[in-house]
């Protein structure tokens, strides 16, 4: 079952933003690592990053501040409007479905998915994986925060490690570690949330 994000935003419910704000320090640390991995010899040239399901741009703005040139993509106009109101330099926001990213040019070095993929159905996940791989530069990394499958999946989504590897079949899983559950609700804490890091082969 696919999560109805439009309904969540219409009701003013977006608990994932609260979680993101609580953990920005840890996210900034990860960004510094990613930036070091993808920095070019040309100091004026910023590595390109893509924030998939960017919402109101909380992570997108941090990525731009860290040194990336970032595109935030989301299908929800309400969320993107808030992101665009706060947009700074090196941030671009696009209204698009993450399963159809043909409006973007390939060459992204870093991809972030903070809970977007887990809310898609199986067919949408397949299209998503194909789109992401087409946009990836050689040696790109994909960082994802996802809930595991649970009996609450119809409400909050979920994807197993093996399912995620199937979606990203052109990528190699190089790291996996438990996410900090501080700030998550009762249901989310029972989904074994994980951070995954993939390398484009």
PyMOL commands that set and color helices and strands:
alter all, ss='L'
color gray80, all
select helices_A, chain A and resi 5-10+15-22+24-38+58-66+77-85+117-119+122-135+153-156+161-167+188-190
alter helices_A, ss='H'
color red, helices_A
select strands_A, chain A and resi 48-52+69-74+91-95+108-114+136-146+171-178+194-200
alter strands_A, ss='S'
color yellow, strands_A
deselect
rebuild
show_as cartoon
